Amino acid sequence: MVIHANKAVLFLILVGISACSSLNFEPIDVNVEPDVNEAILDSTADPMAGDNERIINEARQDGRLERN
C-alpha cells in the first residue's frame, strides 16, 4: 500500500512539473523611454511644487538654506 502511495505522489509531482513547463509565458515589455504621446508635466501647474519653491525661497532669505 505504501509503495502505491509513493508512486502516486511521484506521479502527481511529475504531472505538476510537466504542466508548469508547458505554460506559454509572454515576455515582459520594459520600455524606459516615455511615449511621445504623453504630455510632459509642468511643475508650475502643481500646487505642491509652488509650495516647495516658496518654502525653499523663504529658507534662503532667512539664511537657513545656503544656495549652492
C-alpha positions in Angstrom: 0.0 0.0 0.0 2.8 2.4 0.9 4.6 1.7 -2.5 1.4 2.6 -4.4 1.1 5.9 -2.4 4.7 6.8 -3.1 4.2 6.1 -6.8 1.0 8.2 -6.8 2.9 11.1 -5.1 5.7 10.8 -7.6 3.3 10.7 -10.5 1.5 13.8 -9.2 4.8 15.7 -8.9 5.8 14.7 -12.4 2.4 15.8 -13.8 2.7 19.1 -12.0 6.2 19.7 -13.4 5.1 18.9 -16.9 2.1 21.2 -16.6 4.2 24.1 -15.5 6.7 23.6 -18.3 4.0 23.7 -20.9 2.7 27.1 -20.0 3.3 29.8 -22.6 4.6 32.9 -20.8 4.7 36.2 -22.7 7.9 38.3 -22.3 7.6 41.4 -20.2 8.0 44.6 -22.2 10.2 47.0 -20.3 10.2 50.4 -22.0 12.3 53.1 -20.2 11.7 55.9 -22.7 8.5 57.9 -22.4 5.9 57.7 -25.1 5.8 60.6 -27.4 2.0 60.9 -26.8 2.4 61.5 -23.1 2.3 65.2 -22.0 5.3 66.5 -20.1 4.2 67.6 -16.7 4.7 71.3 -15.9 6.0 71.8 -12.4 4.4 75.3 -12.2 0.9 73.7 -12.6 1.5 71.6 -9.5 0.4 73.4 -6.3 2.8 71.3 -4.2 5.8 72.4 -6.4 4.8 76.0 -5.8 4.6 75.5 -2.1 8.0 73.8 -2.1 9.6 76.6 -4.1 8.1 79.1 -1.7 9.4 77.2 1.3 12.9 77.0 -0.3 12.9 80.7 -1.1 11.9 81.7 2.4 14.6 79.4 3.9 17.2 81.0 1.6 16.1 84.5 2.7 16.2 83.6 6.3 19.7 82.1 5.9 18.6 78.6 6.9 19.4 77.3 3.5 22.7 78.0 1.6 22.5 78.3 -2.1 25.0 76.0 -3.9 
